[in-house]
Amino acid sequence: MPATPSWKEDHISQVPTLQLLQNLGWTYLAPAEALEMRTGRAANVILHGVLEQQLRAMNVIRYRGSSGDTALRVPVESRSGALG
């Protein structure tokens, strides 16, 4: 007799979604690792270190021949205050 398929949500929805996202290049974070990156607060849904790193990689700001990151620092810090 064939085994009955599992109808648990994590088997039919969450696991396939995680596999798809990993195949697209996303990195899975274990719950403990994600909590650490959220500075110990589960309510902090934005991983500020990752956000800042990605913004720096995607945006090169040049002004009068020099580059800087002041324009990136302000939005990240202002959002931190709003969420904290």
C-alpha distances in whole Angstrom, upper triangle without the diagonal:
4,7,9,12,15,18,21,24,24,21,21,25,27,26,26,29,30,29,31,34,34,34,37,39,38,38,36,38,36,37,40,42,42,43,46,47,47,50,48,48,44,46,48,45,48,48,51,51,49,51,54,53,51,54,57,55,55,58,61,64,68,71,74,73,71,67,66,63,65,64,60,61,62,59,57,59,60,56,56,59,57,54,55
4,6,9,12,15,18,21,21,18,18,22,24,22,22,25,27,25,27,30,30,30,33,35,35,35,32,35,33,34,37,38,38,40,43,43,44,47,45,45,41,43,45,42,44,44,48,48,45,47,50,49,48,51,53,51,51,54,57,60,64,67,70,69,67,64,63,60,62,60,57,58,59,56,53,56,57,53,53,55,54,50,52
4,6,9,12,15,18,18,15,15,19,21,19,20,23,24,23,25,28,28,28,31,33,32,32,30,31,30,31,34,35,35,37,39,40,41,43,41,41,38,40,41,39,41,41,45,45,43,44,48,47,45,48,50,49,49,52,55,58,62,65,68,67,65,61,60,57,59,58,54,55,56,53,51,53,54,50,49,52,51,47,49
4,6,9,12,15,16,13,13,17,19,18,18,22,23,22,24,27,27,28,30,32,32,32,29,31,29,30,33,34,34,36,38,39,39,42,40,39,36,38,39,37,39,40,43,44,41,43,46,46,44,47,49,48,48,51,54,57,60,64,67,66,64,60,59,56,58,56,53,53,54,51,49,51,52,48,48,50,48,45,46
4,6,9,12,13,9,9,13,15,14,15,18,19,19,20,23,24,24,27,29,28,28,26,27,26,27,30,31,31,33,35,36,36,39,37,37,33,35,36,34,36,36,40,40,38,39,43,42,40,43,46,44,44,47,50,53,57,60,63,62,60,57,55,52,54,52,49,50,51,48,45,48,48,44,44,47,45,42,43
4,6,9,9,7,8,11,13,12,13,16,17,17,19,22,22,23,26,27,26,26,23,25,23,24,27,28,28,29,32,33,33,36,34,33,30,31,33,30,33,33,37,38,35,37,40,40,38,41,44,42,42,45,49,51,55,58,61,61,58,55,53,50,51,50,46,47,48,45,43,45,45,41,41,44,42,39,40
4,6,8,7,6,9,12,12,13,15,17,18,19,21,23,24,25,27,26,26,23,25,24,23,27,28,27,29,32,32,32,35,33,32,28,30,31,29,31,32,36,37,35,36,39,39,37,40,43,42,41,44,48,50,54,57,60,60,57,54,52,49,50,48,45,46,46,43,41,43,43,39,39,42,40,37,38
4,6,5,6,8,10,11,12,14,15,17,18,20,21,23,24,26,24,24,21,22,20,20,23,25,24,25,28,29,28,31,29,28,25,26,28,26,29,29,33,34,32,33,37,37,35,38,40,39,39,42,46,48,52,54,58,58,55,51,50,46,48,46,43,43,44,41,38,40,40,37,36,39,37,34,35
4,5,5,6,7,9,10,11,13,15,16,17,19,21,22,23,21,21,19,20,19,18,22,23,22,23,26,26,26,29,27,26,22,23,25,23,25,26,30,31,29,30,33,34,32,34,37,36,36,39,42,45,48,51,55,54,52,48,46,43,44,43,39,40,40,37,35,37,37,33,33,35,34,30,32
4,6,6,5,6,8,9,10,12,14,15,16,18,20,21,19,18,15,16,15,15,19,20,19,20,23,24,24,27,25,24,21,22,24,21,24,24,28,29,26,28,31,31,30,32,35,34,34,37,40,43,46,49,53,52,50,46,44,41,42,41,37,38,39,36,33,35,36,32,32,34,33,29,31
4,6,6,6,7,10,11,11,14,15,16,18,20,21,20,20,17,18,17,18,21,22,22,24,26,27,27,30,28,28,24,26,27,24,27,27,31,31,29,30,34,33,32,34,37,36,35,39,42,45,48,51,55,54,52,48,46,43,45,43,40,41,42,39,36,38,39,35,35,38,36,33,34
4,7,7,7,9,11,12,13,15,17,17,19,21,20,21,18,20,20,20,24,25,23,25,28,28,28,31,30,29,25,27,28,25,27,28,31,32,29,30,34,34,32,34,37,36,35,38,42,44,48,51,54,54,52,48,46,43,45,43,40,41,42,38,36,39,39,35,35,38,36,33,35
4,6,6,6,9,10,11,12,15,16,17,19,17,18,16,18,18,18,22,22,21,23,26,25,25,28,27,26,23,24,24,21,23,24,28,29,26,27,31,30,28,31,34,32,32,35,38,41,44,47,51,50,48,45,43,40,41,40,36,37,38,35,33,35,35,32,32,34,33,30,32
4,6,5,6,9,10,11,12,14,15,17,15,15,12,14,14,14,18,19,17,19,22,22,22,25,24,23,19,21,22,19,21,21,25,26,23,24,28,27,26,28,31,30,30,33,36,39,42,45,49,48,46,42,40,37,39,37,34,34,35,32,30,32,33,29,29,32,30,27,29
4,5,5,6,9,10,11,12,14,16,14,14,11,14,13,15,18,18,18,20,23,22,23,26,25,25,21,23,24,21,22,22,26,26,24,25,29,28,26,29,31,30,30,33,37,39,43,46,49,48,46,42,41,38,40,38,35,36,37,34,32,34,35,31,31,34,33,30,31
4,5,5,6,9,10,11,12,15,14,15,13,16,16,18,21,21,20,23,25,24,25,28,28,27,24,25,25,22,24,24,27,27,24,26,29,28,26,29,31,30,29,33,36,39,42,45,49,48,46,42,41,38,40,38,35,36,37,34,32,35,36,32,32,35,34,31,33
4,5,5,6,9,10,11,13,11,13,11,14,15,16,20,19,18,21,23,22,22,26,26,25,21,23,22,19,20,20,24,24,21,22,26,25,23,26,28,27,26,29,33,35,39,42,46,45,43,39,38,35,37,35,32,33,34,31,29,32,32,29,29,32,30,28,30
4,5,5,6,9,10,11,9,9,8,11,12,13,17,16,15,18,20,19,20,23,23,23,20,21,21,18,19,18,22,22,19,20,24,23,21,24,27,25,25,28,31,34,38,41,44,43,41,37,36,33,35,34,30,31,33,30,27,30,31,28,27,31,30,27,28
4,6,5,6,9,10,9,10,9,13,14,16,19,18,18,21,23,22,23,26,26,26,23,25,24,21,22,21,24,24,21,23,26,24,23,26,28,26,26,29,32,35,39,42,45,44,42,38,37,35,37,36,32,33,35,32,30,33,34,31,31,34,33,30,32
4,5,5,6,9,9,11,11,15,17,19,22,20,19,23,24,23,24,27,28,27,24,25,25,21,22,21,24,24,21,22,25,24,21,24,27,24,24,27,31,34,37,40,44,42,41,37,36,34,36,34,31,32,34,31,29,32,33,30,30,34,32,30,32
4,5,5,7,5,8,9,12,14,16,19,18,16,20,21,20,21,24,25,24,22,23,21,18,18,18,21,20,17,18,21,20,18,21,23,21,21,24,27,30,34,37,40,39,37,34,33,30,32,31,27,29,30,27,25,28,29,26,27,30,29,26,28
4,5,5,5,6,7,11,13,16,18,17,16,19,21,19,21,24,24,25,22,24,22,19,19,18,21,20,17,19,21,20,18,21,23,21,21,25,27,31,34,37,41,39,37,34,33,30,33,31,28,29,31,29,26,29,31,28,28,31,31,28,30
4,5,7,9,11,14,17,20,22,20,20,23,24,23,24,28,28,28,26,27,26,23,22,21,24,23,20,21,24,22,20,23,24,22,22,25,28,31,35,38,41,40,38,35,34,32,34,33,30,31,33,31,29,32,33,30,31,34,34,31,33
4,6,9,11,15,18,20,23,21,19,23,24,22,23,27,28,28,25,26,25,21,20,19,22,21,18,18,21,19,17,20,22,19,18,22,25,28,31,35,38,37,35,32,31,29,31,30,27,29,30,28,26,29,31,28,28,32,31,29,31
4,7,10,13,16,19,21,18,17,21,22,19,21,24,26,26,24,25,23,20,19,17,19,18,15,16,19,16,14,17,19,16,17,20,23,26,29,33,36,35,33,29,29,26,29,28,24,26,28,26,24,27,29,26,27,30,30,28,29
4,7,10,13,15,17,15,14,17,18,16,18,21,22,22,20,21,19,16,15,14,17,16,12,14,17,15,13,16,18,16,17,20,23,26,29,33,36,35,33,29,28,25,28,27,23,24,27,24,22,25,26,23,24,27,27,24,26
4,6,10,13,14,12,11,15,15,13,16,19,20,20,19,20,18,16,15,13,16,15,12,14,17,15,14,17,19,17,18,22,24,27,31,34,37,36,33,30,28,26,28,27,24,24,27,24,22,25,26,24,23,27,27,24,25
4,7,9,12,10,9,13,14,13,15,18,18,19,17,19,17,15,15,13,17,16,13,16,19,17,17,20,22,20,21,25,27,30,34,37,40,39,36,33,31,28,30,30,26,26,28,26,23,26,27,24,23,27,27,24,25
4,6,8,6,6,9,10,10,12,14,14,15,14,16,15,13,13,11,15,14,12,15,18,17,17,20,22,21,22,25,28,30,34,37,40,39,36,32,30,27,29,29,25,25,27,25,22,24,26,23,21,25,25,21,22
4,6,5,6,9,10,11,12,15,14,15,13,16,16,14,16,14,17,17,15,18,21,20,20,23,25,24,26,29,31,34,37,40,43,42,39,36,34,30,32,32,28,28,30,28,24,26,28,25,23,26,26,23,23
4,5,5,6,9,10,10,13,11,12,10,13,13,12,14,13,17,17,16,18,21,21,21,24,26,26,27,30,32,34,38,41,44,43,40,37,34,31,32,32,28,27,29,27,23,25,26,23,21,24,24,20,20
4,5,5,6,9,10,11,9,11,10,14,14,14,15,13,16,16,16,19,21,21,22,25,26,26,28,30,33,35,38,41,44,43,40,36,34,30,31,32,28,27,29,27,23,24,26,23,21,24,24,21,20
4,5,5,6,9,10,10,12,11,15,13,13,14,11,14,13,13,16,18,17,18,21,22,23,24,27,29,31,35,37,41,40,36,33,30,27,29,29,25,24,26,25,21,22,24,22,20,23,23,20,20
4,5,5,6,9,9,10,9,11,10,9,10,8,12,12,11,14,16,16,17,19,21,21,23,25,28,30,33,36,39,38,35,32,29,26,27,27,23,22,24,22,19,20,22,19,17,20,20,17,17
4,5,5,7,5,6,6,9,9,9,11,9,12,13,13,15,18,18,19,21,23,24,25,27,30,31,35,37,41,40,37,33,30,27,27,28,24,23,24,22,19,19,21,18,16,19,19,16,15
4,5,5,5,8,9,12,10,12,12,10,12,11,13,15,16,17,19,21,22,23,25,26,29,30,33,36,39,38,35,31,29,25,26,27,23,21,23,22,18,19,21,19,16,19,20,17,15
4,5,7,9,10,12,9,10,9,6,8,8,9,11,13,13,15,17,18,19,21,23,25,26,30,32,36,35,32,28,25,22,23,23,19,18,20,19,15,16,18,16,14,17,18,15,14
4,5,6,7,8,5,7,7,6,8,9,10,12,14,15,16,18,19,21,22,24,26,27,31,33,36,36,33,29,26,22,23,23,19,18,19,18,14,15,16,14,11,14,15,12,11
4,6,8,10,8,10,10,9,10,10,13,14,15,16,18,20,21,23,24,25,27,28,32,33,37,36,33,30,26,23,23,24,20,18,20,19,15,15,17,15,12,14,15,13,11
4,6,9,8,11,12,11,13,14,15,17,18,20,21,23,24,26,27,29,31,32,35,37,40,40,37,33,30,27,27,27,24,22,23,22,18,18,20,17,14,16,17,14,12
4,5,6,9,11,11,13,14,16,17,18,20,22,23,25,26,27,28,31,32,35,37,40,40,37,34,30,27,26,27,23,21,22,21,17,17,18,15,13,14,15,11,9
4,5,7,10,11,13,15,16,17,19,21,21,23,25,26,27,28,31,32,36,38,41,41,38,35,32,28,28,28,24,23,23,21,18,19,19,16,14,16,16,12,11
4,6,9,11,13,16,16,16,19,21,21,22,25,26,26,28,30,31,35,36,40,40,37,34,31,27,27,26,23,21,21,19,17,17,17,14,12,13,12,8,9
4,6,7,9,12,13,13,15,17,18,18,21,22,23,24,27,28,31,33,36,37,34,30,27,23,23,22,19,18,18,16,13,13,14,11,9,11,11,7,8
4,6,9,12,12,11,14,16,16,17,20,21,21,22,26,27,30,32,36,36,33,30,27,23,23,22,19,18,19,16,13,15,15,11,11,13,12,9,11
4,6,9,8,8,10,13,13,13,16,17,18,19,22,23,27,29,32,32,29,26,23,19,20,19,15,15,15,13,10,12,13,9,9,12,12,9,11
4,6,5,6,9,10,11,12,14,16,17,18,21,22,26,28,32,31,28,25,22,18,19,19,15,14,16,14,10,12,14,11,10,14,14,12,13
4,5,5,6,8,10,10,12,14,15,16,18,19,23,25,28,28,25,21,19,15,16,15,12,11,12,11,7,9,11,9,8,12,13,11,12
4,6,5,6,9,10,11,12,14,15,18,19,22,25,28,27,24,20,18,14,16,16,12,11,14,13,10,11,14,13,11,15,17,15,15
4,6,5,6,9,10,11,12,14,17,19,22,25,28,27,24,21,18,15,17,17,13,13,16,14,11,14,16,14,13,17,18,16,17
4,5,5,6,9,10,11,12,15,16,20,22,26,26,23,19,17,13,15,14,10,11,13,11,8,11,13,11,11,15,16,14,16
4,5,5,6,9,10,10,13,14,17,20,23,23,20,16,13,10,12,11,7,8,11,10,7,10,13,12,12,15,16,16,17
4,6,5,6,9,10,12,14,17,20,24,22,19,16,14,11,14,14,10,11,14,13,11,14,16,15,15,19,20,19,20
4,5,5,6,8,11,14,17,20,24,23,20,16,15,12,15,14,11,12,15,13,12,15,17,16,16,20,20,20,21
4,5,5,6,9,11,14,17,21,20,18,14,12,10,12,10,7,10,12,11,10,13,15,14,15,18,19,19,21
4,6,5,7,9,12,15,19,18,15,11,10,7,11,10,7,10,13,12,11,14,17,16,17,20,21,21,23
4,6,7,11,14,17,20,19,16,13,12,11,14,14,11,13,16,16,15,18,20,19,20,23,24,24,25
4,7,10,13,16,20,19,17,13,13,12,15,13,11,14,16,15,15,18,20,19,20,23,24,24,26
4,6,10,13,16,15,14,10,10,9,12,10,9,12,14,13,14,17,18,18,20,23,23,24,25
4,6,10,13,12,10,7,8,8,11,10,10,13,15,15,16,19,20,21,22,25,26,26,28
4,7,10,10,8,5,6,7,9,8,9,12,14,14,15,18,19,20,22,24,25,26,28
4,7,6,5,4,7,9,11,10,12,15,16,17,19,21,22,23,25,27,28,29,31
4,5,5,6,8,11,11,11,14,16,16,18,20,21,22,24,26,27,29,30,32
4,6,8,11,14,14,14,17,19,20,22,24,25,26,28,29,31,32,34,35
4,7,10,14,15,16,18,20,21,23,24,26,27,29,30,32,33,35,36
4,7,10,12,13,15,16,18,20,21,22,24,26,27,29,31,32,33
4,7,9,10,12,13,15,17,18,19,21,23,24,26,28,29,30
4,6,8,9,10,12,14,15,16,18,20,20,22,24,25,26
4,5,5,6,9,11,11,12,15,16,17,19,21,22,22
4,5,5,6,9,10,11,12,15,16,17,19,20,21
4,6,6,7,9,11,12,13,15,17,18,20,21
4,6,6,7,9,10,11,13,15,16,17,19
4,6,5,6,9,10,11,13,14,16,16
4,6,5,6,9,10,11,12,14,15
4,6,5,6,9,10,11,12,14
4,6,5,6,9,10,11,12
4,5,5,6,9,10,10
4,5,5,6,9,10
4,5,5,6,8
4,5,5,6
4,5,5
4,6
4
